[in-house]
Amino acid sequence: MAYSLNEINARAKADPKGFVEECDAAYKAQIEAAATKILEHMKTSPIVLLSGPSGSGKTTTAMKIEEELERRGIRSHSIGMDNYFKTINLETAPRTPEGDLDLESPKCLDMELMNEHFTQLSRGERIFVPKYEFSRQMRILEPSKSLRLKKDEIAIFEGIHALNNEITGVHPEAFKLYISARSNIENGGELVFKGTWMRLMRRTVRDYLFRGANAEYTLSMWANVRRGEKANISPFKERADIMFDSSFAYEVPVLKRHAAAQFKTVPQGAERYEEIQSILPALERFEEIDDKHLAPDSLLREFIGGGIYEY
């Protein structure tokens, strides 16, 4: 699917609030459809696996599915798979071709413990979800939560490697979701803005606002992020029972001001500088939408803040 630049700009100028609400309604319909399928699958497994690349909005989507299931009387629990990171051992940790720590590798995750927990939850047994402290790159003794599923309860595990064969091969019965910003923006057949650029904008803005990282740092990591996606995420997406498109027709007009301010700080010679020099003029082709039009529960609030969810 591709969005039309002319239509985006026309809607952004004529009725930005209505444009945003219409797009959000389409996303909500995807959430409702996923909840219906999960409910139909409950007798097979209480485990839901939600995967997708960086910047796809996995966390917000998991929480929204949880809300929709709760609305239908089914209690659910969202668990971030980052909790299952292993304590880093510098001697044995996976490395990128450049020799840096490869935190995008599935080898960083304790797959054995996750599979054990999925089995225990399916049996109605209690698990203690581990807790990982990224600042020290280690798992700490205190668990992040204790969880035991009662009858008609669901556990949603979200993470970039949720559909990896080391999990789905052991637990093929789990319900599987894949989410990504999958739509490009075109103008008369001309590619104007790539879906991967949307995710890069989201991550750059979020990293600056909430993780203390400037655009140059985010871009220096992006090559390995993309390499990891192609090797460890995309090959398994066809296993999903449902594929989500988490892009919004209105999102470039909303994010352009935030992203452009960061991209303009990237110095010449920095990694992916040339790509930024393609993105910046592309952003200028879009009308701007003030983020005041975004609802407090908008998925984009995950990246720009001001929302109702805690991340």
C-alpha positions as CSV (number, residue, x, y, z in Angstrom):
1,M,0.0,0.0,0.0
2,A,1.2,3.5,-0.8
3,Y,-0.2,6.9,0.4
4,S,-0.6,9.8,-2.0
5,L,1.4,13.0,-1.3
6,N,-1.2,15.2,-2.9
7,E,-4.0,13.7,-0.9
8,I,-2.0,14.0,2.4
9,N,-1.3,17.7,1.8
10,A,-4.9,18.4,0.7
11,R,-6.2,16.8,3.9
12,A,-3.6,18.4,6.1
13,K,-4.6,21.8,4.9
14,A,-8.4,21.4,4.8
15,D,-9.1,19.5,8.0
16,P,-6.1,18.3,9.9
17,K,-8.1,17.2,13.0
18,G,-10.5,15.1,10.9
19,F,-7.6,13.7,8.9
20,V,-5.9,12.5,12.0
21,E,-9.1,11.0,13.5
22,E,-9.9,9.1,10.3
23,C,-6.4,7.5,10.2
24,D,-6.6,6.7,13.9
25,A,-10.0,5.0,13.3
26,A,-8.4,2.8,10.6
27,Y,-5.7,1.8,13.0
28,K,-8.3,1.1,15.7
29,A,-10.0,-1.2,13.3
30,Q,-6.8,-3.2,12.9
31,I,-6.6,-3.5,16.7
32,E,-10.2,-4.7,16.9
33,A,-9.7,-7.3,14.2
34,A,-6.5,-8.6,16.0
35,A,-8.4,-8.9,19.2
36,T,-11.1,-10.9,17.6
37,K,-8.6,-13.3,16.1
38,I,-6.8,-13.7,19.4
39,L,-10.1,-14.5,21.2
40,E,-10.9,-17.1,18.5
41,H,-7.4,-18.7,19.2
42,M,-7.6,-18.6,23.0
43,K,-8.5,-22.3,23.3
44,T,-5.3,-23.2,21.4
45,S,-2.9,-21.0,23.4
46,P,-3.0,-18.1,25.9
47,I,0.3,-16.8,24.5
48,V,0.5,-14.0,21.9
49,L,3.8,-13.1,20.3
50,L,4.1,-9.6,18.8
51,S,7.2,-8.9,16.6
52,G,8.3,-6.0,14.4
53,P,11.4,-3.9,13.7
54,S,12.6,-0.8,15.6
55,G,10.2,2.1,15.5
56,S,7.2,0.1,14.5
57,G,5.1,0.9,17.6
58,K,5.1,-2.6,19.0
59,T,4.7,-1.4,22.6
60,T,1.8,0.8,22.0
61,T,0.1,-1.8,19.8
62,A,0.5,-4.4,22.5
63,M,-1.1,-2.1,25.1
64,K,-3.9,-1.2,22.8
65,I,-4.7,-4.9,22.1
66,E,-4.6,-5.4,25.8
67,E,-7.1,-2.6,26.3
68,E,-9.4,-4.0,23.6
69,L,-9.3,-7.5,25.1
70,E,-10.1,-6.0,28.6
71,R,-13.0,-4.2,27.0
72,R,-14.3,-7.5,25.9
73,G,-13.9,-9.0,29.3
74,I,-10.6,-10.8,28.8
75,R,-7.8,-9.9,31.1
76,S,-4.4,-9.7,29.4
77,H,-0.9,-8.9,30.4
78,S,1.8,-7.2,28.2
79,I,5.4,-8.3,28.7
80,G,8.4,-6.7,27.0
81,M,10.8,-9.4,25.8
82,D,13.7,-7.0,26.6
83,N,13.3,-8.3,30.1
84,Y,14.8,-11.5,28.9
85,F,18.1,-10.1,27.8
86,K,21.1,-12.0,29.2
87,T,23.7,-10.3,31.3
88,I,26.4,-9.1,28.9
89,N,29.6,-11.1,28.9
90,L,32.1,-9.1,26.9
91,E,34.1,-12.3,26.0
92,T,31.1,-14.2,24.5
93,A,28.6,-11.5,23.5
94,P,27.7,-11.4,19.8
95,R,29.5,-8.7,17.8
96,T,28.8,-6.7,14.7
97,P,31.2,-7.0,11.7
98,E,32.7,-3.8,13.0
99,G,33.5,-5.4,16.3
100,D,30.9,-3.6,18.4
101,L,28.4,-5.3,20.7
102,D,25.5,-6.5,18.7
103,L,22.5,-5.9,20.8
104,E,20.2,-6.6,17.9
105,S,21.2,-10.3,17.8
106,P,18.7,-12.9,19.1
107,K,21.7,-14.4,20.9
108,C,21.4,-11.7,23.5
109,L,18.0,-13.1,24.6
110,D,17.5,-16.0,27.0
111,M,15.4,-18.0,24.6
112,E,15.5,-21.1,26.8
113,L,13.9,-19.3,29.8
114,M,11.3,-17.7,27.6
115,N,10.2,-21.0,26.1
116,E,10.1,-22.5,29.6
117,H,7.9,-19.6,30.7
118,F,5.5,-20.0,27.8
119,T,5.1,-23.6,28.7
120,Q,4.5,-22.8,32.4
121,L,1.9,-20.1,31.6
122,S,0.1,-22.5,29.3
123,R,-0.1,-25.0,32.2
124,G,-1.5,-22.3,34.6
125,E,1.8,-22.2,36.5
126,R,3.4,-19.0,38.0
127,I,6.4,-17.4,36.4
128,F,8.7,-14.6,37.6
129,V,9.5,-12.4,34.7
130,P,13.1,-11.3,34.9
131,K,14.2,-7.6,34.9
132,Y,17.1,-6.2,32.8
133,E,19.0,-3.1,33.6
134,F,20.3,-1.6,30.4
135,S,22.4,1.0,32.0
136,R,24.6,-1.8,33.6
137,Q,23.8,-4.4,30.8
138,M,22.8,-7.0,33.3
139,R,19.9,-8.9,34.7
140,I,19.1,-8.0,38.3
141,L,17.8,-10.3,41.1
142,E,14.5,-8.6,41.6
143,P,12.0,-9.8,38.9
144,S,9.9,-7.3,37.0
145,K,6.7,-9.1,37.8
146,S,5.1,-12.3,39.0
147,L,2.5,-13.7,36.6
148,R,0.1,-16.6,36.6
149,L,-2.7,-16.8,34.0
150,K,-6.1,-17.6,35.2
151,K,-8.8,-19.1,33.0
152,D,-9.5,-16.9,30.0
153,E,-6.4,-14.7,30.5
154,I,-3.8,-13.9,27.9
155,A,-0.1,-12.9,27.9
156,I,1.2,-10.7,25.1
157,F,5.0,-10.9,24.7
158,E,6.3,-8.1,22.4
159,G,9.8,-7.8,21.1
160,I,11.8,-7.7,17.9
161,H,12.6,-11.5,18.0
162,A,9.1,-12.7,19.0
163,L,8.7,-14.7,15.8
164,N,12.2,-16.1,15.8
165,N,12.3,-19.8,15.0
166,E,13.9,-20.5,18.4
167,I,10.5,-19.5,19.8
168,T,7.9,-20.2,17.2
169,G,9.6,-23.6,16.4
170,V,9.1,-24.6,20.0
171,H,5.7,-23.0,20.5
172,P,4.0,-23.0,17.0
173,E,0.6,-22.9,18.8
174,A,1.1,-19.3,20.0
175,F,-0.8,-16.6,18.2
176,K,1.6,-14.5,16.1
177,L,1.5,-10.8,15.1
178,Y,3.9,-8.8,13.0
179,I,3.9,-5.0,12.9
180,S,5.8,-2.4,10.9
181,A,5.3,0.9,9.1
182,R,4.9,-0.8,5.7
183,S,3.6,2.0,3.5
184,N,5.6,4.4,1.2
185,I,4.3,7.8,0.1
186,E,4.2,8.4,-3.7
187,N,3.3,11.3,-6.0
188,G,2.1,10.2,-9.5
189,G,4.2,7.0,-9.3
190,E,7.3,8.8,-7.9
191,L,8.5,7.5,-4.6
192,V,8.6,10.5,-2.2
193,F,9.0,9.0,1.2
194,K,10.0,5.4,2.3
195,G,8.3,3.5,5.1
196,T,11.7,2.8,6.6
197,W,12.3,6.6,6.7
198,M,9.1,6.9,8.9
199,R,10.6,4.4,11.3
200,L,14.0,6.3,11.3
201,M,12.1,9.5,12.0
202,R,10.3,7.9,14.9
203,R,13.4,6.5,16.4
204,T,15.5,9.6,16.0
205,V,12.8,11.8,17.7
206,R,12.3,9.3,20.5
207,D,16.0,8.8,21.1
208,Y,16.5,12.5,21.4
209,L,13.5,13.3,23.6
210,F,13.6,10.3,25.9
211,R,17.0,8.5,25.7
212,G,19.5,11.4,25.6
213,A,20.8,10.5,22.2
214,N,21.3,12.9,19.3
215,A,20.6,12.2,15.7
216,E,24.2,11.5,14.8
217,Y,24.3,8.7,17.4
218,T,21.0,7.2,16.3
219,L,22.2,7.2,12.7
220,S,25.5,5.6,13.7
221,M,23.4,2.7,15.1
222,W,20.9,2.5,12.2
223,A,23.1,0.4,9.8
224,N,23.3,-2.4,12.4
225,V,19.6,-2.1,13.3
226,R,18.7,-2.5,9.6
227,R,21.2,-5.4,9.2
228,G,19.7,-7.1,12.2
229,E,16.2,-6.6,10.8
230,K,17.0,-8.2,7.5
231,A,18.8,-11.1,9.1
232,N,16.7,-11.8,12.2
233,I,13.3,-10.2,11.9
234,S,12.0,-10.0,8.3
235,P,12.7,-13.7,7.5
236,F,10.2,-14.7,10.1
237,K,7.4,-12.2,9.4
238,E,5.5,-14.6,7.1
239,R,4.8,-16.8,10.1
240,A,2.5,-14.2,11.5
241,D,-1.2,-14.9,11.7
242,I,-1.8,-11.1,11.3
243,M,0.4,-8.4,9.8
244,F,-0.2,-4.8,10.9
245,D,0.7,-1.7,9.0
246,S,1.5,0.8,11.8
247,S,2.1,3.8,9.4
248,F,-0.3,6.7,9.3
249,A,-0.9,8.9,6.3
250,Y,-0.7,11.9,8.6
251,E,2.6,11.0,10.4
252,V,5.1,12.8,8.2
253,P,3.3,16.1,8.5
254,V,3.2,15.6,12.3
255,L,6.8,14.4,12.7
256,K,8.5,16.6,10.1
257,R,9.2,19.5,12.5
258,H,10.6,17.3,15.2
259,A,12.7,15.2,12.8
260,A,14.0,18.0,10.6
261,A,15.3,19.8,13.7
262,Q,17.3,16.7,14.6
263,F,18.5,15.8,11.1
264,K,19.8,19.3,10.5
265,T,22.3,18.8,13.4
266,V,24.0,15.8,11.6
267,P,27.4,17.0,10.5
268,Q,28.8,16.4,7.1
269,G,30.8,13.2,7.0
270,A,28.7,11.5,9.7
271,E,27.3,8.0,9.0
272,R,24.3,8.1,6.7
273,Y,24.7,11.9,6.1
274,E,23.9,11.4,2.4
275,E,20.6,9.7,3.3
276,I,19.6,12.6,5.5
277,Q,20.3,14.9,2.6
278,S,17.6,13.0,0.7
279,I,15.2,13.0,3.6
280,L,15.3,16.7,4.4
281,P,14.2,18.0,1.0
282,A,11.5,15.2,0.9
283,L,10.2,16.5,4.3
284,E,9.8,20.0,2.7
285,R,7.2,18.7,0.3
286,F,4.8,18.0,3.1
287,E,2.3,20.3,4.8
288,E,2.7,20.4,8.6
289,I,0.2,19.2,11.1
290,D,0.4,20.5,14.7
291,D,0.7,17.6,17.1
292,K,-2.0,19.2,19.3
293,H,-4.4,17.3,16.9
294,L,-3.0,13.9,18.1
295,A,-5.1,12.1,20.7
296,P,-3.5,11.3,24.0
297,D,-3.6,7.6,23.1
298,S,-2.1,8.0,19.6
299,L,0.6,5.5,18.7
300,L,2.8,8.5,17.6
301,R,2.8,9.7,21.3
302,E,5.2,6.7,21.9
303,F,7.8,8.8,20.0
304,I,7.0,12.4,20.7
305,G,5.5,12.2,24.2
306,G,2.4,13.8,25.7
307,G,0.4,10.5,25.8
308,I,-1.3,8.4,28.4
309,Y,0.9,5.3,28.2
310,E,4.0,4.7,30.2
311,Y,7.0,3.2,28.3
